[in-house]
């Protein structure tokens, strides 16, 4: 059987002698990334259109895809790392009162 190689495959074949093995450190970093991706699960959900527009604007300001921003927020919420603005204000005011009280 004759197989037609893609341009990428031809390029690899032509340059096989120039390729170098990656370091064990780099191999482990790539493995971690792949393992983490395998643990991810694709979901679909309905999102309010106005909320999605705001999320996309915020993601654009941060220079990241909006899906990544949503994933980051979900992760922060799931790990109790997401800060509630009102809760932070309460803590700040409590600390401020303690500073002012002798």
N, C-alpha and C positions, 0 to 999 in steps of 0.2 A: 504494500500500500504506500502511496505517496501522499505525504502531508505537506500542505502549504504553510510555511512559517509566517508568523506575523512580523511586522517590522521590529517590534520589541524583541522577539525571539531571535531574529537574525542578528540584531545588535548584540545580544548576549553571547550568541555563538561566535561572532566575530571578535569579541573582546574578552572571551573566557580566560585567557592567559593573564589579563591585566587585573582581574578581580582578586580581591584580598579577603581573607576571612575576617569577620568582625570580632571584636574583643568579647570576652565572656561577660564583662560589665554591660556592654551594649546589648548583647544577646538577652541578658536577664531583664533589662529595661523593656525591650520589645516584648518579651514573654509576659511581663506584668501587664502591659497595655492590652495584649491579646486576651489574657485571662480576665481582665476587668471587662473588656468588651463582651466576652462570652457570658458574663454574669448579668449583662444588661438585658432587659426585656422590652420589646416594642409594644407600646400601648396606643390606643387612640382615645381621645376624649373631646368633648365639646367644650369650647371656651367662648365666653362672651366676646363678640367682635370688637367692641371698644377696648376691652381689657387686652386682647391680643395686639391691637394697634399700639397701645401703651408699652406693652412688653417688647414689641419689635423696635420701638423708638429707643427704649432703654438699652436694649441689646446693641443697637447700632452705635449709641454713644460709647458703650464699653468696647466696641469693636469685636463682638462675638456673635455667633448665630443665635437667633432667638430660642431655638430648641435647647441649646446649651444653657442659656440663662434660666429657662424653665426647669431644666434638670438640676441646676445648681440650687435654685430656690427649694425645690422638692427635697433635695438632699439635706439642705440646712434645716428644713422643717422636720424631716425624719430623724435627724440626729440632735434635735433640740438646740441647734446653733443659730436658728433664725431669731433675730431680736424683734420684739414687739415695741414699737415706738412709745406707746403709752407706758409700758412697763419700765423702759429706760428712763423716761421722764420722772416716774415715781421714785426710782432708785436715786437718780440725780438729785431730786428735791430732798429726799431723806438724808443723803450725804451732806447736802448744803446746809440743812437745818442742824445737823450734828456739828458741823464746823462752826456755826454761829452760836451754838449753845455752849456756855462755859462749863 
